[in-house]
């Protein structure tokens, strides 16, 4: 163990260091993690997408992104995740990423990989020490392209991933499980793990940010969620699912919203997270410091109403519902949604019957904010 002037200095890995820093940021109310949506423009038309549009109009300029990144760094930000839309539909994506790297920020990229050319793969490799998370929508062209709505997109996905693999870029591949592809989750897992890449999946499908419930048509039933978890994970295991860190059963907003994390839209609106477009603080007119103060005040002022029944609920330990889920569907943080109540009841029945309270939930080693870009 390293020593310096008689003092013993404990060494730790990157994951342990990041967790300790995030815990400290949470306690001190520092915006440690930021998710920046570079664009709503996308080359896909995924049926489950929660973004309000696929058009890139009126979005932040390169210089405006630079200014926001400067201010985030000044406020103590350490991690930035760049997402979309599809980030590589923007011409200046690499310039923005490189600028954040120069500021000393750790970088995660969300992409569908279909626009990864050899040149882009080279540029990603050259950036070094960043992580790329790629969405997979099926294990066959038919299923994948039924979800994306774009003929030929599966082949481009395979080629993009291959180019990143050849350059030994750090990858995570994740799958939003839905009615159209649930039958191929196991096949997709085998495909991805055959490449030597970690695979995770998630069954959370959210309403669109414009209030449309259309994406929920593709959400699998609670019974299908339980069956999928058991088929993929086995009994009583967590690893392999994306983690839902915003669970109403522990109280409203026990996640990082307004405590250690923040989101920025392509229009410069500063929000609690990408799934929750509130309070829409205008960073074009203001600054990150003022916006962060407003986010903290918002979180501190919000409390449950008479519809909140989580503390007395017999299945609360198994519930995956978060306050944002209720808000997106009902415009209110507090109500219990029947879908999540049924899922929690089934999960409790399943895992208590098996003699294990370590149910899968929406968990895994990777703490991710969304199922896919």
N, C-alpha and C positions, 0 to 999 in steps of 0.2 A: 504494500500500500504506500502511495507517495507520501513523503514527509517534507515539511518546509519549516526551517528554523525551530525544530523541536516540536512542531504541531503535527498531529496526525490528521491527514486529509482523506476523507472517504471518497472513493471513486464510485461512479454510478453510470449505468447505461443511458442511452438516449431516451428510452421509454420512461424509465424511472425519473430522470431529470425533468422531462416534459410534464409528467403527472404532478410532480412536486411543485413545479412552476405554475401549473394551471390551478392547483389547489390554493396556492398562495394568492394568485390573481383573483380567484373566486372570493376569498375572504376579504381582500382589499378593494374589490369592485374595480378591477382593471380590465379593459377590453383585450384580453390575451389572445383570443382567436377571432378572426374576421373572415366572413365568406363574402366574396365580391362576385356578383354576377356581371361578367364583362359585356354580355349581350343577351337579348332574347332571340336573336337570329339563330336559326337552326336549319340544318339540311335534312332533318328527320321530321316526321309528323306522328309521333308516338301517341297512341290512343289514350294513354293514362297520364299524359304530361299535365302538371299543375301550373305551368307558366301561362300567363294571360294572353300571350301572343307569340308568334314565331317571326315577327317582323322586327327589324333593327332600325327603328326610327327615333330621332331625338335623344340618342344615347350619349353618354359622357364621352368627351374627347380624350385623346391620349394625355394631354396636359392636365385635364381635370382629374383623371385617375392618378396621375403623379402627385397632385396636390393632396388628394385624400390619403394616399399611401404615406406621404410625409407626415400627415397629421395622425394617422393611426400609429405609426412608429413612435411619434412623440408621446402618445398616450400610453405606451407600453405594450403594444401589439407584438406578438412573437410569431404566430402562425397566420398565414393567409391561404385560403382555399379559393382558387379561381374556377368559376363554373359558368354555366349559361342556362338556357340555350346551348349552343355548341361553340366553345371558346375559339375554335380555329376558323370560324366564319368571319372573325375580325382580322383585319390586316395588320393591326398593331399589337396583337396578343403577345408576341415574343418581346417586344419593346417594354410592355407593361410588366411582364414577368421578370425580365432582366433588371428593371428598375427596382422592383421589390427585393430582388436578391441583393442588389447593391446596398440596400438599406439594412441588410442583415436578417431579413425575415425568412422563416422556414416556409416552403412552398408545397402545396398540394394542388394538382390539376385534375379536374373532372372533365372527361371527354368520352365521346362514343367511339373514338379511334378511326372512324371511317374517312377522315380527312388527313390522316397521318401519312404524308409522303416521305420518301427517303430523306429529303432535305429537312423536313420538320422533325423527323426522328433524330437526325444528326444534331439539330439545334437543341432538342430536349436533352439528349445525351450530354452535350457540351455544358448545359447549365449545371449538371451534377447535383447530387444530394437533394433531389426533389422526388416526390412520390406522385405517381400517376394512377388515378382510379378510373377504370373503364367499365361502362355498363354493357351487359350482355342481355339480349332480349329473347333468346332462344338458342337451341343447339342445332337447328336445321334452318336452311334458307326459308322454307315455308312459314315456320312459326316466327322466326325473327322478323321477317318482312311483313307479316300480318300485323305485328305490333308497331313497327316503324312506319308502315305505309309506303316504303320506298323500295322498288325493285332493285336488286343488285347490292343492297346495303350490307347483307350478311358477308358476301365476299370481300367487300371493302373493309368491314370490321376485322375479318380474319387477317387480311394483309396488313392492316394497321398494327394489330397486336404483334404479328410476326416481326415487323420492322422494329418495334420497341424491344421485343425479346432479344433480337439479334444484337442490340446495342446494350443489353443488360440493364435496361431502365427498371427501377423498382416499381412493380405493378401490383395492384389489387383489382380483381375483377368481381363485379357485384351484379346481382340479378334481381330486378323487381318482379316478384312472383305474382301472377294474375291469372284470370280465367283463361286467357289465350295461350299461356305458356307453362302453366303449372305442371303439365305432364312431361316437361323437358328439363325440370330443375335438376334432377339427378343426372341426366345426360350432360347437361351444361357443366355441372360440377366435375364430372369425370373428364370432360374435354379440357377444362381450365387446369385442373390439377395434373393432367397429363402433360401440360406445358411447364409444370413446376411452379405455378402461380397460385397464390391463395385465392379461394373463392368464398364469397359470402352471399346470402340472399336475404330478402326482406319481403314480407307480405303487406306492408303498409302502402295503401293507395290513398292519396289525399284529394279533396275537392280542388278545383282550380282557384287561383287567387281572385278571379273575378266573381266568385260565388257560385259558379256552375258545379253541379254535383255529377256531371257527366262521367268523370273518371271513375266514380264509385261503381259504375256498371261492371267494371272489370276487376273489382275486388273479390277475392275468393271468400267463401263462407267460413264461419268459425270452425265448422267440422273439418273443412278442407285444410285450414291452417294447422290444426292439431295433427291431422294425418300427414301433412307435408313435413312438419317438424320431426315426427317420429320416423318417417321414411328416410329423411336426410341425416338427422342428428342422432337417432336412437333415443333411448329412454334417459331422461334426466341430465342432458348435456346442454351447454350453452353455446359452445363455439360453433361458428358457421353461420350465425345470423347477425345482421346488423343490429346495433343496440339503439333502442329508443330511450333517450335520456330525459324525456319530458313526460313524466307520469303524474297524473293528477292525484293519484292515491296518496302521494307523499305531501300533498299541499300544492297550491298553485305555484307554478314557476320555481320548481326546485332544481331546474336545469341551469345552464349558463346564461339564459336570456337576461340582459340587463345587469348581469353580475360578472361574467367573464367573456361573453361572446356577443357578436354584433354582425349584422348583414347589411350589405349595400347593393341596391339595385342598379341596373344599367342607366337609370335616369338620375342617379345620385340621391335616392331616397334611403335614409338610414333607418333600419328596422330591427326588431328583436331577433328574427331569424328569417330565412328565405321562405319558409312555409307560412309565416305570420307577418303580413305587410302592415305593421303598426309600429311606431306612430307616423311613419313616412316623413321623418325630419329631412328637410331640404338642404343637402350639403352644398348645393350650388349657391345658395343664399347665405348659408351659415358654415360652421366648422365642426369637426369631429368632437372636439371637447364639449361644445354646447349640446350637440346631438346626444353624446353619451350621457350627459347630465339629464337630459329629457327622458332617455330610455330608463335610467335608474329610477327617476321619479315616477315614471309610469308603472314600473314593476312594483315599487313600494306602495303605490296607491291602490293597486288592484287586489280585491279580496273576493272570496266566494260569496254567493248569495244563498237564499233558502233552498235552492235546487241542489246544492252541493251535498252529496250523501257519502262521499268516499270514506271519511273516518269511521263510520259505522258499518261499512259494507263487508260482508263475510268473505268476499273474494278479492279484496283490495290488493293482497300480496301477489296476485296473479294478473292484475289488470295492466293492459298496455295503453290505455287511453291517456292522452295528455290534454291539458287545457286548450291547446291549439286545435286539437281534433274537434272538440265541442264547439269552439268558436267558429271554425270553418263551416261546420254543418248547421249550427243553430244560432250563430251570432252571440253566443253566451259561453263563458268559460266553465260554468258550473254543472250543467246537466250531465247525467249519466247517459251515454249513448247505448241503445240496446245491443248493437253489434258487439261492442267491447265487453258489455256485461255477459253476453252469451259466451264469448270467447274465454273470458276469465273463469266462468263457471265450469266450462268444459276442461280448461287447463287444470283447475284445482281438482276436479274429479279424476282426471287422467293421472296426474302425478302424485296425488295423495294415495290413490289406489295402488300405484306402483311402489309406494313406500319412499318416495323422494319428493322433497319440496324444492329441489333445484330444477325448476322447469326451464325450458328454453327461453321463454319470453321473446323479446326482439333483441337478443344479445349476441355478443361476440367480442373478440379482442379488439376489433376496429370500432372506434366510436365515431360514427358517421352521421351526417346531418340529413342525408336524403338517400333514397334508394338509387337514384340515378340522375344524371345531368339533364 
